[in-house]
Amino acid sequence: MDTLELLDALVGMDTTARHPNLHLLGFIEALLDDHGVPHERVWSPDGTCANLIARIGPAVEGGVVLSGHTDCVPVAGQPWSRDPFAMHAADDGRLYGRGVADMKGFLAVVLAALPSMLAADLRRPVILAFSYDEEVGTVGAPSLVERLVATQPRPESVVIGEPTSMEVVTAHKGVRAFTTVVDGRDAHSSQPQRAANAVAAAARIATFLDDLAIRLETAAADERFDPPHTTVNLATIEGGQAINIVPRRCELAWEYRPVPADDSEAILDEVRRFADQEVLPRLRRGSGDGRIEFVVDAMARALADEDGGPAETLCRGLTGYTGPSRTVAFGTDGGHFQAAGLSTVVCGPGSIDQAHVADEWIEHAQLQAAEAFVAGLLERLSS
């Protein structure tokens, strides 16, 4: 199967994040089996999803990891003009379908190259590392990276094939998303002294986060990003039942996206400290009841520049890109690989501008550029 045939098949499999991806993994595993390539699943805790690791080439250090995620974002509520799970090739060279850019196009290019990988006289291996549920906070990446490091010869470089128009991206912000759950005690609104008002407590935390966002605007600045600072977003707040009931429960969903220079743990610690020391005592003042919990919804590590590291040098050579190092505001699995000590960049076909939207598309020429990239990589690993 060539790239377009594989992309058509992959798009036809609904792998919306938080749903099983095992049907897609089974398809990939069948391809690997046809070519005699051993592979391993790294299962999610609930057994509904899995990561996939496979190695083509000798078990020696110095290889290259090609990594992508198997999930895609939902299509619900979007005004698609065609079936999102059936790839459509337009006369202008655009290919439409959910995930064509983000990032089944990259997966299709890599899988189409399997015969070439096996035919090449590889001196160093290509390691395939495909994750689950990246779109909801790089959920599968930590276990994927842990298993890869434990079982595979140490690679020299990692290439995350997220859509960058085949330009070399060396840094991106992180993503930390939470639901802060406040449990109090309800009572008649005429007797607030007997209650613990969860909405009031959540509102105080929300105000603190809004003040923190303003303060971060003047903290560590990285002009390569737009905006050039860590951002905070208050997303949703839900609580209460009726005007005459002191609310027992409230949930506040929020996130922050740190620039690589900011200490993302320190930001969370500051919010937790405010909740524990300032909000919780006031919540418990009347009834003695009250609890505040921070539920982690998503966590994508930031990717930091490596100042001409092996992955950047490799990808610049393969793409011919000589411009300044690029940064992006979106997150990827790359920070997890880098945190494990592996040189990592983001470089893949398509544009993030076409990702996550109705009628998502990618140019055929971008897939061809990615095919040339992989062909060049095989030459280097064979020399």
C-alpha positions in Angstrom: 0.0 0.0 0.0 1.3 3.5 -0.8 0.9 6.6 1.3 -2.4 7.6 -0.1 -3.9 4.2 0.3 -2.7 3.9 3.8 -3.9 7.4 4.7 -7.4 6.5 3.3 -7.5 3.5 5.5 -6.3 5.3 8.6 -8.7 8.2 8.2 -11.5 5.6 7.9 -10.9 4.5 11.5 -12.5 6.7 14.0 -9.8 7.1 16.7 -11.3 10.1 18.5 -9.4 10.7 21.7 -10.6 8.9 24.8 -12.0 6.2 22.6 -10.3 2.8 21.9 -7.6 2.8 19.2 -7.1 -0.9 19.1 -8.7 -1.4 15.7 -6.1 1.0 14.2 -3.3 -0.7 16.1 -4.5 -4.0 14.8 -4.3 -2.7 11.2 -0.7 -1.4 11.8 0.3 -4.6 13.5 -0.9 -6.6 10.5 1.3 -4.5 8.2 4.2 -5.1 10.5 3.5 -8.8 10.6 3.4 -9.0 6.8 6.9 -7.6 6.8 8.2 -9.7 9.7 8.7 -6.7 12.0 8.3 -7.5 15.7 6.2 -5.1 17.8 4.9 -4.5 21.3 1.9 -2.9 22.8 2.1 -0.7 25.9 -1.4 -0.8 27.3 -3.4 2.0 29.0 -4.4 1.3 32.6 -8.0 0.4 31.6 -6.9 -1.8 28.6 -9.0 0.1 26.0 -6.0 1.8 24.3 -2.4 1.1 23.7 0.9 2.6 22.5 2.9 0.7 19.9 6.7 0.2 19.6 8.5 -1.5 16.7 12.1 -1.5 15.5 13.4 -2.0 12.0 17.1 -2.6 11.9 19.9 -3.8 14.2 19.7 -3.6 18.0 22.4 -0.9 18.2 22.5 2.6 19.7 22.3 5.7 17.5 19.1 5.1 15.7 16.2 7.4 15.1 12.7 7.3 16.6 9.8 8.3 14.4 6.9 9.1 16.7 3.3 10.1 16.1 -0.1 9.8 17.9 -2.9 7.6 16.7 -5.8 9.6 18.1 -7.7 12.6 16.6 -10.0 15.3 17.9 -13.8 15.1 17.8 -15.9 16.2 14.8 -19.1 16.8 16.8 -20.5 20.2 16.3 -18.3 21.1 13.3 -19.8 22.0 9.9 -18.1 19.4 7.8 -19.1 19.4 4.1 -18.1 15.8 3.6 -17.8 12.6 5.7 -14.9 13.3 8.0 -13.9 9.6 8.2 -13.7 9.1 4.5 -10.6 10.7 2.8 -11.5 12.9 -0.1 -8.9 13.8 -2.7 -9.7 17.2 -4.4 -8.5 18.3 -7.8 -6.4 21.0 -6.2 -4.1 18.5 -4.5 -5.7 18.8 -1.1 -6.7 15.7 0.8 -9.6 16.1 3.2 -10.5 14.1 6.3 -10.2 14.0 10.1 -6.6 13.5 11.0 -5.0 13.9 7.6 -2.8 16.7 9.0 -2.9 15.9 12.7 -1.4 13.4 12.3 -2.3 10.3 10.3 -0.6 11.8 7.2 2.7 11.3 9.0 1.8 7.8 10.1 0.8 6.9 6.5 4.2 8.1 5.2 6.1 6.1 7.8 4.1 2.9 7.2 4.4 3.2 3.4 8.1 3.2 3.8 8.3 -0.2 5.6 9.4 -2.0 2.5 12.2 0.5 1.9 13.3 0.3 5.6 13.6 -3.5 5.3 15.4 -3.3 1.9 17.9 -0.7 3.2 21.2 -1.9 4.7 20.5 -0.1 8.0 23.5 0.3 10.2 21.4 2.0 12.8 17.7 1.3 13.5 14.4 3.1 12.8 12.2 2.8 15.9 8.5 3.5 15.5 6.7 4.9 18.6 3.0 5.5 18.2 1.0 6.8 21.2 -2.6 7.0 22.3 -4.7 10.0 23.6 -2.1 12.7 22.8 -5.0 15.1 22.0 -6.2 15.1 25.6 -2.9 15.8 27.2 -0.2 13.4 26.0 -1.8 10.7 28.1 0.0 7.7 26.5 3.4 9.3 26.0 4.9 8.7 29.5 4.4 5.0 29.5 5.5 4.8 25.8 8.8 6.6 26.5 9.4 4.6 29.7 9.0 1.3 27.8 11.0 2.5 24.8 14.0 3.5 26.9 13.8 0.3 28.9 13.7 -2.1 25.9 15.3 -0.5 22.9 18.9 0.5 22.2 19.3 4.2 23.0 18.4 6.3 19.9 20.4 9.4 18.9 17.3 11.4 17.8 13.6 11.6 18.1 11.4 13.1 15.4 7.8 14.0 16.4 5.8 14.1 13.1 3.3 16.8 14.1 2.3 19.2 11.3 5.0 21.9 10.9 5.0 22.2 7.1 8.2 20.1 7.3 10.0 22.9 9.0 12.2 22.1 12.1 10.6 23.0 15.4 12.9 23.0 18.4 10.7 24.3 21.2 7.1 24.5 22.3 5.1 25.5 25.3 3.8 22.9 27.8 0.2 22.3 28.7 -1.1 21.7 32.3 -4.9 21.3 32.6 -6.9 20.7 35.8 -10.3 20.4 37.3 -10.4 21.9 40.8 -13.2 20.2 42.7 -14.6 22.0 45.8 -16.8 20.0 48.1 -18.6 21.9 50.9 -21.8 21.5 52.7 -25.3 22.6 51.6 -27.9 24.3 53.7 -30.9 26.6 53.4 -29.7 30.0 52.1 -31.1 31.7 55.2 -28.6 29.7 57.3 -25.2 30.1 55.6 -23.5 29.7 59.0 -24.3 26.0 58.8 -23.0 25.6 55.3 -19.7 25.5 53.4 -20.2 27.4 50.1 -18.4 25.6 47.4 -19.1 28.2 44.7 -17.7 31.0 46.8 -14.5 29.0 47.4 -14.1 28.1 43.7 -14.6 31.8 42.8 -11.8 32.8 45.1 -9.5 30.3 43.4 -10.6 31.6 40.0 -9.8 35.2 41.0 -6.4 34.1 42.2 -5.8 32.4 38.8 -6.9 35.5 36.9 -4.5 37.6 39.0 -1.7 35.1 38.4 -2.3 35.3 34.6 -1.7 39.1 34.8 1.5 38.6 36.8 2.8 36.0 34.4 2.5 38.4 31.5 5.4 40.4 33.0 7.4 37.3 34.1 9.7 35.2 31.9 9.3 36.4 28.4 10.2 34.4 25.3 9.7 36.5 22.2 9.7 33.4 20.0 6.2 32.6 21.2 2.9 34.4 20.6 2.1 35.5 23.3 5.7 35.5 24.7 4.8 34.4 28.2 3.0 31.7 30.1 -0.8 31.9 29.8 -3.6 30.9 32.1 -7.1 30.1 31.0 -10.2 29.8 33.1 -12.4 27.5 31.1 -15.5 26.5 32.9 -17.1 26.8 36.4 -20.1 24.7 37.4 -21.9 24.5 40.7 -25.0 25.2 42.7 -28.6 24.0 42.5 -31.0 26.9 43.3 -31.1 30.4 44.5 -32.2 29.3 48.0 -29.6 26.6 48.5 -26.0 27.2 49.7 -24.1 25.1 47.1 -22.3 22.0 48.2 -20.1 21.4 45.2 -18.4 23.3 42.5 -15.9 22.4 39.7 -13.5 24.8 38.1 -11.7 23.8 34.9 -8.5 25.7 34.1 -5.2 25.3 32.4 -1.8 27.0 32.0 0.7 26.8 29.1 4.2 27.5 30.4 7.1 28.7 28.2 10.0 26.3 28.6 11.8 28.8 30.9 9.0 28.8 33.5 8.9 26.3 36.3 5.5 24.6 35.6 5.5 22.7 39.0 6.1 26.0 40.9 3.1 27.5 39.3 0.9 24.6 40.4 2.4 24.6 43.8 1.5 28.3 44.2 -2.1 27.7 43.3 -2.4 24.7 45.6 -0.8 26.7 48.5 -3.3 29.5 48.1 -6.2 27.0 48.1 -4.9 25.2 51.2 -3.9 28.2 53.2 -6.4 30.9 52.2 -9.5 29.2 50.8 -9.9 26.0 52.7 -9.9 27.5 56.2 -12.6 30.0 55.1 -14.6 27.3 53.5 -14.6 25.3 56.7 -15.2 28.3 59.0 -19.0 27.7 59.6 -19.7 23.9 59.4 -16.2 22.5 59.6 -16.7 20.7 56.4 -14.9 21.2 53.1 -12.4 19.7 50.7 -10.5 21.0 47.7 -9.0 18.5 45.2 -6.9 19.2 42.1 -7.6 16.6 39.3 -5.0 16.4 36.6 -6.8 16.4 33.2 -3.8 16.9 30.9 -0.1 17.3 31.1 2.2 17.9 28.1 5.8 18.8 28.9 7.3 21.8 27.2 10.0 21.2 24.7 13.2 23.3 25.1 15.9 24.3 22.6 18.9 22.0 22.6 21.3 24.5 20.8 22.1 22.4 17.8 21.4 19.0 19.2 21.6 15.8 17.2 17.9 15.8 16.3 17.9 19.4 15.0 21.1 18.8 13.1 19.6 15.6 11.5 16.4 17.3 10.5 18.0 20.4 9.1 20.2 18.2 6.9 17.3 16.1 5.7 14.9 19.0 4.9 17.5 21.6 3.8 15.9 24.0 6.3 18.4 26.8 7.1 16.1 29.3 8.7 16.0 30.2 12.4 14.8 27.6 14.8 11.0 27.6 14.9 8.7 27.4 18.0 5.0 26.6 18.2 2.4 27.3 20.8 0.8 23.8 20.7 2.0 20.9 22.7 3.3 17.5 21.6 4.6 14.2 23.0 8.1 15.6 22.4 8.7 17.0 25.9 8.4 13.5 27.4 11.1 12.1 25.1 13.3 15.1 25.9 12.7 14.6 29.6 14.1 11.1 29.2 17.3 12.6 27.9 16.6 12.0 24.2 17.4 14.7 21.6 14.0 15.7 20.2 12.5 18.0 17.5 9.1 18.3 15.9 9.0 18.0 12.1 6.1 16.7 10.0 3.8 17.3 7.0 0.9 19.6 6.9 0.0 22.8 8.9 -1.5 23.2 12.3 -3.7 25.8 10.7 -5.6 23.0 9.1 -5.8 20.7 12.1 -8.7 20.4 14.5 -11.1 22.3 12.1 -14.0 21.2 9.9 -12.8 19.9 6.5 -9.3 19.4 7.8 -6.9 19.0 4.9 -3.3 18.5 3.9 -1.5 19.1 0.6 -0.3 16.0 -1.3 2.9 17.9 -1.8 3.5 17.9 2.0 3.2 14.1 2.1 5.7 13.9 -0.8 8.1 16.1 1.1 7.7 13.8 4.1 8.4 10.8 1.9 11.6 12.4 0.7 12.5 13.1 4.4 12.1 9.4 5.3 14.0 8.3 2.2 16.9 10.6 3.1 16.8 9.3 6.7 17.2 5.7 5.5 20.2 6.7 3.5 21.9 8.3 6.5 21.1 5.3 8.7 22.6 3.0 6.1 25.9 4.8 5.8 
